Amino acid sequence: MVMQVAMERALNAETRTKGLGSKCRNEREKAAWADCLKLYESTILQLNHTLTGKCSDFDAQTWLSTSLTNLDTCQAGFVELGVSDFVWPLMNNNVSKLISNSLSVNNGSTEKQTYRDGFPTWVKPADQASQFSVANFIAGRSWLPATKVPFTSGL
């Protein structure tokens, strides 16, 4: 349901975005607008993949994440080109929020997280994880004692 509403809003936003091209005041706004139009088209394609029901929860999560990234990239383009004050507010809508909600609802997992020795089971065995301990990853034994910050050097 949430994804369907996100799709409807994305389609509406794409239609509105197409009409904003003539409102661009300079080449930078036009470039950001053109990029956003492509990103909206890609977002709609990705939402369609998700809505077909022919993909796994993991695939749906991937498509939704990509869609959200597209919209964030669209906004970032206006900001980076220094033209976020005019066209972007006209394009801004709650499609990103709806996709974010869809990600939460879908959550990409139907399994309950399991743990082994206090770590999620997806964490590699301790001998591999130990390379990321305070002692090994940041050589903490050599400098942390002088800071008086309490730490555990191993796992």
Order of alpha helices (4+ residues) and beta strands (2+ residues): alpha-alpha-alpha-alpha-alpha-beta-beta-alpha-alpha-alpha
